[in-house]
Amino acid sequence: MSLGVCAAALAQPPEAANILTRVCLPCHNSGTSSSGLSLATREAALRGGKRGPALIPGEPGRSLLLSAVRQCGDLKMPLGGRLGAAEVAALEQWVRNGAVWPRLAAPVAPPTSHWAFLAPRRPVAPRVRNTAWVRNPVDRFLLARLEKEKVAPSPEADAVTLLRRVSFDLTGLPPAPAEIDSFVWDRRPDAYQRQVERLLASPHYGERMALHWLDQARYADSDGGSRDEPRQVWRYRDWVVEALNRDMPFDQFVVEQVAGDLLPNATPAAITATGFSRMHPIQIEAGTDREQYRVENVFDRVDTFGTVLLGLSVGCARCHDHKYDPVSQREYYELFAYFNNIDEYGPEKEEYARHNDLAIVHGPLLEFASPEEVARRDALRAQIRILRAELAETQRRSKLAAADPSMVARRKTIEDLEARVPKIETTMIMRELPTPRDAHVLLGGDFLHPGARVEPGYLRSLHPMTAPQPRNRLHLARWLVEPANPLLARVAVNRIWQQYFGRGLVETENDFGAQGAAPTHPDLLDWLATELVTQGWRRKAIDRLILTSAAYRQSSRRRADLDEIDPQNRLLARQSRLRLEAEAIRDASLAAGSLLARRLGGPGVFPPQPANAMAASQLKKTWTASTGDDRYRRGLYTFRWRITPHPAHAVFDAPLANGACTRRARTNTPLQALTLLNDTAYHEIAQAFARRIVREAPADRIGYAWRVAVARSPTPAERARLEQLLASESDAFQTRTGEASQLTGEANPELAAWTAVARVLLNTDEFITRE
């Protein structure tokens, strides 16, 4: 600083500092920084907020602060008032003289006392009186609370209920009758633990857990928007299944999805994982502004990152500073800068571009093909482009859309070449641009109104960023998984708990911020979070702890004493009854009918669905039902259209994949019963179940059918009701063989009667409920 400027500073009228303190600092300080602007220090003022630097020393005419207090533009300050002419003149003189004030320390994020922003500390498991009930530390935390409230835990569920519960929870499939018998007659003290280990090792474990993660990743096989074009992303789904099956450490699971493409010597699998950030809907129509939708895609990535991995509503800071949590708008766009550097507009789909003058964009893509296949495809495409150009030129010169025989021949040549182009499988991925895009605060969240330029950054209220430069998505991912992060592990174990009890220890599993619910058992939440890190971020270690606890093994039977004390079961003095998800209901039905195809992975399949189910789409689409094993694949593999999802999935509350879904709703509507009774797929399953009953149970078919459906034997009253139904249906079909043929496809009254019984069993509340 020159001597002249120092002298000018000493001569500053005291009014300038007083005005800043009295009028500006209440809203523009290091803690509040309204509109991203702090005037607490000279450095902060020069850096500015959403609209750019507040001051340009020596140039009052170009300083935004002066423009605002003069109220000569769209920004008028102070709010609801106006400075006097003498005060404005004092500020102008101060800026003209260099806008000097004492140098202060750089502002830091204000401290917060909210529990979720404080690093979890590992608590000591509390002492309890009823030590005989305790099976592991999880039980101590729950029992301590129950004993404080003078509430007793529930007894353990019976063996059949317990095996059916843990089978659905770990694989999404019911236990087979032989597995039930084996467990019931196993007298070893560790019999249940053995079942848990068997199920944890099942390849169907990954399918079950992937269902919940794909909900959060907003996975779908189509783009959404008005056109809802199909896309190839099933390899990302298969990556999730495989990673969960081999118990990939959760920190690695997260890093590969956020930044697998930036890892040293990145493998195709790690690059495929970055599809997590590309699962957003794509809205492209004729006449739309590509930049608008490119920015919307980046918003989606940032919001999903916050919701899924931090349990925070960071999207609330898109247009202004978060009203409740310490997330500034500037920090939002610093996160935005990390996800802003991919080429959204990859190679056009030529067939659509040619016929509709519209580029359908899915790039960047990872291709699964040999170099020879890629070279052959590119050569054929180049040849086709040349021939098309020549054809267009011939048309222009001759002015003849098919009379010239040479043009017809050229079109035929082009068609032949197109048929020879190799169809290469791809998946949508993240890939950095060679030169990063500039990122700006977008005023009001509007892509047409860029404000101050920002660099990639992080949420300073969580923990410092210690990872080395450069600041790219890998830098962000490594910051995210540092043990000092107070949110990632807490959010992860809370959602695991939610899967097994129906509700998280923090009920607002997508909002750990100030407006979210407080944890019902804060010490247990922190113990589980620190245990996840201690166990090397292995998810199965947390599964094992919860599943082998006495808390998990409790009966779910209603207790009159809890109706008034704890009607929502927040104390967890019993287990929860949970209706199965849409996919699990169908999978269990297929298993009952011995139809379930258990092959893992591959492209989406098309099980039967009602006619006209695709009518809601703008573009006419057909749904051709799969044949062979693909007809009976697990619901996880059903092709997921965003706009027209499979009706049986939609009616049982499967999400639409337009945004991250961290917890599915569980509704109860008449449409659900009608689906199980009348849907084509479930009618076909009921026929197969009936054939299985007749084929496999020469005696006590009702007992056998009941055990296949709900794992247990029927009560005398239940048996009597089914015997009555079977008898009445048998009598009816004996005289109405035409109806029997319509029901089963053959004139077999016995099979028709058992099909009616099977439909009833598949539609019972107990069949679609995990007790």
N, C-alpha and C positions, 0 to 999 in steps of 0.2 A: 504494500500500500504506500502510495507516494506521500511526501510531506504535505503537499497541497491538499490532498483528500483528507488527511488527518486534521489539518487545520480547519477544513470545512466542517468536519464532523464535530469538532469542539464548538463550532459556532452554530450548530443546529438549534433551531428553536425548540424548546421543551415540548411544545404542543404535539409534534409528530409522534414521539414515544408515547405520550399520554393518549393520543387518539388510537394508536394501535392497541394499546393495553385495554382501553375502555370499550372500543367499538368492535375491533377485529378478533382479538384473541379468545373471547368467550366461545366462538364457534370454530376458529381456525388455530387450534393449538395442537401440540404433539399427541394428545389423547383423542380429541374429537376429529380433527382434520376434516371438517365438512367439505364436501366436493373434492376430497383428496388433497386439500391445501392446508398446510400448517404455516403460520407466520411466527412461530416461536423462535426461529433462528433465521439468520440471513441465508444460510445454505438451503433451508427448507423453502423459503420464499423464492429463491432463484430457481429451485427445482420445480416449484409450482404444483398445481393439481391437475384436475381433469382437462382444463382449458389451456394448460401450458404454464410457463413462468409467470409469476405474479408481478415481478419487477425486472426491469432492464436498467441497471444503475446508470445514471447520467442522462437517461432518455425518458422523461415523464410522458411524452407524447406516445410512446410505444409500450408503456407499462400497463398491463391489464388492471392492476389495482387502481390506478388513477382513472382509467376509463370507467371502472365500476362505480367509484365514488362520485365521479362527475355525472353519472347516470345518463350517459350519452349513447349507450348501445343497448343490446338486449339484456345485458347483465347490469343490474342496479343494486348497489349496496350503500349502506346497510339495509337489511330487510326491514320493511315497514317504516323507514325513516330516511333522512337526508342530512348529510353534513353541511355545515354552514360554509360560506365562501371562504372565510378565513381559515377554516380547518382544511379545506381542499388545497388552498394555497400553501399551507404549512407542509402538507404531504408532498406536493409538487416540488417545493424547494428542497425537501429532504431527499427525494429521488434524484433531483438534478445534481445534488452535491455528492452522490455516490451511494445513497441508501445504506449508510454505515451504522452498525450497532455492535455492541460487544459480542465477540465470538463465543458461542456456547457449545456444549457437547451436542453431538448429533442426536436427534430425537430417537427414542426407543418406544416400542409398543407398550401401552399401559399394562400394568400387572392386572391379572384377573384372579378372582377367588373362586370362579366356577369350577366345580369338581372335575369336569371332563378335560379341562385345560391344564390340570396339574398331573405330573407324571405319576403313574400308579406305583405305590410302595407295597411290597409284599407283606401282608398282615400275617400274624400268627393265628393259626386255627384256634378258635375259642374252646374253652372247656365246657363240657355239657354233663348233665347228670345221667342221662340214659345212654351210657357208652355202649351198651349191648346192641343198640340200633345202628350204630355208626359202622360203615364199611370203608370209608375213605375220607379225606379232609373235606370234600364237598359237603358231606352230611353234617359235619360239625358246624359249619356256617349256617346251614338251614335250621338245624335242630336248636341252635342257640336262640334263634329268633322265635321259633315255636315255643320253646320253654319260657321265654320272656313273656309271650302272649298267653301262656298256660293252655296251649293247644297241643294235642298229641298227634303224631304222624299217623298215617293210615297203614294198615298191615300190607304185607307184600302181596302182589297180584298172584293168582294161581299160575301154575307152570304153563298152561296152554295160552292164557292171555299174555303172559310175559314173552313167550317165544313169538307169538304173532305180532306183538308190539315192536319188539326189537328187530324182527325181520322186515317189517314195513319201514321202520325208521332208518335202517342201514342199507336196504337194497330196493325198497319200494315194491317188494313182491311178498306174497304170503308164503308161509312155510308149507312144504308138502306134508301129507299125512305121515309118511315114513319119518320125516324129520321131527314131527311132533312126538311120535311114538318113541323115537330114540331119546329125546330129551326127557320125556315124562318118566321113562324107566331108568334113566341114568342117575344112580344114587351117589355118584362121586361128589364131594363137597364143592368142587370147582366146575360142576356141570354147566352152570349158566355162563361162567367166564369162557368156557370152551366154545359155547355157541356164539358169544360176542366175537371171539377171535376168528371163528369160521366165517362169520358174516363180514367182518372187517377185511378179510382176505378175498372176498368174493369179487369177481370182475364187475358185478352189478352194483357194488358200492359206489364206484365212480359215476355210474349212470344216475344213481339216486341223488348224490350230492351235486352233480352237475346241473340238475334241474333247477336248484335254487340259485346257483351261481349264474346260470344263463338268464334267469329272470332279472338278476341285478345288472347283467351285461346288456340287457334289452335285445337278446338274440332273436333273430327272425331270418327266414329264408327269402324275404322279399324286401323291397325298398320302402314300402309305405307310400304316403302321398297319394295323389289322385290316380296315378298310373299303377302303382304297386307292382313294379316289374320284379321278376325273380332275380336272385343273386346267388352266387356260389360262395358260401361261408361255412359249409358244414365241417370243413377241416378244423376250423376254430373250435366248434363244438366237440369234435373228437379229441382235440388237444386237451380240453378241459377234463374230459372223462379220463383220459390216460394219465394226466398229471395227478388227479385225485386218487386214482387207483394205486399209483406207486408212492403215494403220500409225499409228493413234492413239498419241501418246506414252504410254508405260507409266504415267507418273505421272498423266496425265489419265484413262487407262483405270481406274486404281485409285480415284481421287477420285470419279469419276462412279458407280462401283459402291458405294462406301461411303456417299456423301453427295450424289449427283446431284440429289436433290430439294431440297437446301438451297442449291444454287448460285444466285447472283443471276440472275433471268430464266430459270429452269431450263426447258429444252426437254423435250418429251415423250420424246425419246430419252434424255436424261440421267436423267429420272425412271424410265424403263423399266430403265435400268442398275442401279438399286437393288434390282432383283429378286435380285441376288446374295445379299442378306441374307435373302431370303424363300424360298430354295430348300429349306429344311429340311423334313423330314417333318412331317406334322400328324397327331396322334393324338387323335381325338375320338370317344367312344362314349357311349351313354346311361349316365348316372350318373357320368361322369368329372368331376373337379374342373377347371374351365376355368383357374383360376389356376395350378394345377400345370403344365398343359401350356403355358400362356403363358410361364411361367418357363423351362420346358425349351426352348422356342423361342429365348429370349434366350441361354441357355447355348450352344445350337448356334451362334448368330451369333458369340458371343465366341470359342468354340473354333475355328470356321472362320476367323475373322479372324486368330487367332494362327497356325494351321497354314499357311494359304495365303499370307499376306502377311508373316509374320515367321519362318516356319519354326521355331516354338516350340510346345511342348506346354503352352500356358498353361492348358488345362483341368485340369492336375494341381493347380492352385491353387484349384480350386473349393471344396474342403473344408478345405484347410489350406495353409500356405505351401509353395511348390514345394520339394521335397526337394533338388533339384540345381541349379536355375537361380534367378537373383535376381528371382523373381516372387512377391510376397507375396499372401496371400489378399485383403488390402485392395485391392491394385492390380487383382486380378482383378475385384472388384466395382466398382471405379472404371471399368474398361472396360465392365463389365456396364451401368453407368448410361447409357452412350452409346446402347446398343441397346435400352433398356427403355421407350422413349417413343413406341411406335406403338400404334394401336388394333387389336389382334389380332382382335377380334370385330367384323368389319364386317357388312354386310347379310347376313341369313340367306338361304340358298337355300330359298325358300319351299316348293318342291315336296317337299323332304326333311323340312323342319320340319313340314309339314302331315301327311304320311303316317307319319313315324317319330318325331315329337316330338323331333327332333334337329336342331340347327343345324349345318350344315357351313360352316366359317368359312374364307374366303379373303381377307378384307379386311385392309388397304386395297387398293383396286384402281385402276388407271388405265384409263379407258374410251376406246376409239377409236371415236368417233361424233361426229356433228354435234350442236350444241345442240338442234336440232329433234328429232332421233331420241331424245335423252335425255329431252326434255320429253314426247314422245309416250309413251315407255315408262313414265315415272313417273306420267303421268296414267292410263294403262291399269291400272297396278298399284294405284293408289289406288282406282280404280273397282272393281277385283276385290276388294280388301280390304273395301270397303263391302258389296258383294253377298254375300261370304262371311259377314260378320257378320250381315246380315239373314237369310240362310239358316239360320245356327246358331240365331238367336233364334226363327225360325219352328219349327224342329225341337224346340226346348226347350218351346215353348208347346203344340204339337200332339202331341208325343211320337209322331210317325209316322216310319232310316238311309237308302222310296221310293214310297208309295201316293198321296200328294197330287200331282196333276198340276202344280200351280203350282211345287212344289219341283223336279220334274223339269225344268220349263222354266227355272227359275233356274240349275240346274246346267248346262244346255245353254248358257245365256247366258255363264256363267263360263268354260266350256270354249272357247267361240268367242272371248271376249276374250283368254284366255291364248294362243290360237293367233295372235292379232294383235300380241302384245307383241314389239317388235323384239329380235332376238338380237344384242346388242352385244358385240364382242370386248373382252376385258379382259386385263390382266396384273397379277400381284401385285407390289406395290411397297412402299417405305418412305414413311411420311408421319408427321411429328411431331404429337403431341398438343398442343393449345393450352397446357396446363399440364403440365410434365414430371412423371412419376411420381417419388415418393421411391424411392431405391434404398438397400438395406441389405446389409451382409455377412450371408449366410445361413449360420447355424451348421450345420456339417456338410453344406453344400450343400442344406439342407432349406428349402423355401419356407415351411414352417409355423413356422420358428424364426428370424425376423429378428433380427439383432444391431445393431451400430452403423450409423448412417446414413452414407452416403458420397456424395461429389460426383463427377462425371465426372473421370477422371484418366488417367494414362498410365504406362508402364513406365519408371521413373526410371533404371534401369540402362542404358538405350539412349542417349537424348540428351534435352536439355531441351526443353520445349514452349514455343516462342517465338511461335506463332501467336496473334493477338489473340482476346479473348473475342467472343461467348459460347462457352462450352464445349458444343458439340454435335457431331454426327457430322462436320460439315464441318471443325470445329476438329481433330478426331482425324485426319481424312483428310489434312489439310495437314501435321500433325505427322508422319504416316507417310511422306510423300513428300519430306520435307526431305533434302537430300543428306547431312546429318550422321547420318541413320539408318544404323547399321552393318549392318542386316539386309536391308532390302527389295531393294536392287539385287543383293546377293549371292545371295539366295534366287532371284530372277528369272533371273539368268544361269545359275545352277546347274541350274535345270530346263530351260532351253533346251539346255544342254550334254547333259543326260540324254536329251533327245529324239533327239539326233544320235549318241550313243555308247552308249545303253542304260543308262548309269550316270552319275550326277552326279560332279563333282569332289569334292563331299561326298556320299558314298553314302547317308547318311540324309537324304534331301532334305526330309523333314518334321520334322527335329529338328537344328537348329544349336546346341543347348544342350550342356551339359557331358557329357551321356550320349550325344551323337551322335558320328558318326565325324569324325575330323580330315580336312581336305581333302588329297587326294593331291598337288595342285599349288597350294599356297596363294597363291603370287604370281600365277599365271595367274587364279585366281578373283578376286583383288582387282583385277587389271588389267582383266578383263572387266567387273567391277562399276563401276569408275570410267569405263570406256569407254562403258558404257550411259548414264551421266549426261552425259558429255561429248558424246555424240551426240544430246543432247536427248531421252533416254529412248526412242529409236526402236528397236523390236525388230528390224526388218529389217536394221538396220546390224549387229547382233550375228549374226543369221542369216548375213548375207553374209560376215562375217569368218570364221566357223567353216566354212562350206560351201566357201569358196575356199582354205582352208588345206591344206597338204600332209598334215596329220594326218588330216583328214576323208577325203581322197582315197585313203588307203592301202587296199591289198587286205585283205580279211577272212580270207584263207586261214590255216588253222592252221599254226603253226610249231613244229616239234619243240623248237627251242632255247628257246622261251618256256614250254613245259609245266612245267618245273621252276622257272624263274626267276620267272615271272609268270603262273600259270595263270588268274587272274581278269582279266587284261588291264588292270590298274590303271595300268601305265606307258604304255598306249596305243601300243604298238609295232605295232599292227595295228588295223583297224576291227573292229566287232562284227557278228555275224550276229544279226538280230533278227526274230523271228516277227511278222508283221503283226498289228495289233489286229483285233478282231472285225469292226468296221465296214469296215476297209480290205480284209479278206479278201473280204467280200461285194461291195464296190465293184469290186475287181479282177476278180472273177468276172463281174459284170454287164458290165464293160468288155470282157472277153474275148468275151462273147456278143453284143456290140453292142446291149445292152439298156439301158445306163445312161442315166437321165434326169438331165441336168446342171443343171436349174433350181435356183436357190438360194431358200431360205427358205420360209416358210409353215407351216401347222399340221402336226402329226405325221402320218405315214402308216402303213399297215398291210400290210406285205408278207406273203406266205404264211408260215404257221407250222404245226407239227404240231397235230392235233386234241387237245383236252383240255389244251393248254398253259396255259390260264387256270384250271385246276381248283384251284390252291392258294389262290385268293382266297376270303375269307369270303363276299363278295357275288358272286353269279353274274354273270360278265361275258362278253360275246361279242367275238370278234375276227373281224370281217368283212374279208377280204382286199381291199385296194385294187385298183382296175382302172385301165387306161390307164397314163399315165406314172407316176402315184403308186405303182404296184406296183414300179417300178424306180428309185425315188429312192435317194440315198446313205443309208448306214446312220445317218448323223448325224440324219436326219429320221425314223427309225423311232420310233413312239410308245413312250415309255419308262414302262412300269409298274414301280413299285418292287418290288412283291411278286411279280409274274409277268412278269419281263422276257422279251423274245424269246429262246427257247431257244438259237438260234444265236449270239446275243450272249453269253449266260451261259456257254456251253460254251467260248468263246474268251476268257473272263476279263474281260468288260466289268463294271465295278463296279455295285453295287446302288443307289448314290446315297443311302445312309442316312447318309453322312458324307463329308467331303472326302477324295477319293482323289488323292494326289499322284504315285503311280506304280502302273501296272497290273502285276499278276502276269503271267507268261508260263509257262503250264503246258503239258504234253504228255500228252494222255490219249486212249484209244481212242475216246471219245465224239466227239472232234473229227473223226477219220477217218470215223466213221459219219455224222456230220452232213454232211460234204462229199459223201459218196456217196449218201445216202438222203433227206436233208431235201427237202421238196417244192420249196422255192425253188431249191436247188442242182440238183435234177433238171431243173427248168424251164430253168435257166441252161445246163446241159450240152446240152440239146436245141437251144437257140439258138446255142450255140458250134458245134455240129455243122453246123447250117444255114449258119453263116457260113463255115466251112471249105469246104463243098461249093460255096457260092455264089461265093466270092471267090478260090478257088485252083484253077483248072482243072488245074494241074500242081504237083507236089511239095507235095501237101497236108500231108504229115507235117511237112515243113520249115516250112511256113507256120503250121501249128497250134502248133508248138513255139515259134516266134518270137513269136506272139501271147501265148502263155502266160507265157514266162519271158524274152522279149526276145532270146535268143541262138539260134543254130542248134544242132540236135542233134548229138551225137557219132555216129560210125558205130555204136557199140554201142547207143546210145539209139534211133537210127533203126531198127535191126534189131529191137529189142524191140517197138517200136510197130507195125512192119510185120507182125510175127508176130501180135500181138494183133488188128490190123485184119483179117488174113486169116482167123483162126479165128472171129472174130465174124461176118464176112461169110458164111462157110460155114454157121454155125449159123442165122443169121436167114433164109437162103435157104429152109431147110426148115421154119422155125418163124415164119411170117409173123405169127401171132397174138401172139407175144412181141414182135415188132418193132412191131406196132401199140400194144401196151401200153407200150412204152418211148418211142415217139415220137408216138403219136397218129395214125399213118398206117401203112399196110402198105408200108413202104419199107425193105427190108433194108439198102441202102447207108447211108441216114440213121441207121438203128439202130446199125450198126457204128461209124459215126463218133461217135455219141452215147456209145458205150462208151469210145472213145478219149478223147473230151472229158472224161468223168468221171475218167478216170485222170490226165489232165493237170491238172485242177483240184484233184486230191487229192495232187499231189506236194509234197514238202517245199520244193522250190525255189520253187513257185508261191506259197506262203504265207509265204515268207521274204524279207526285205530283206537282201541280201548286203552 
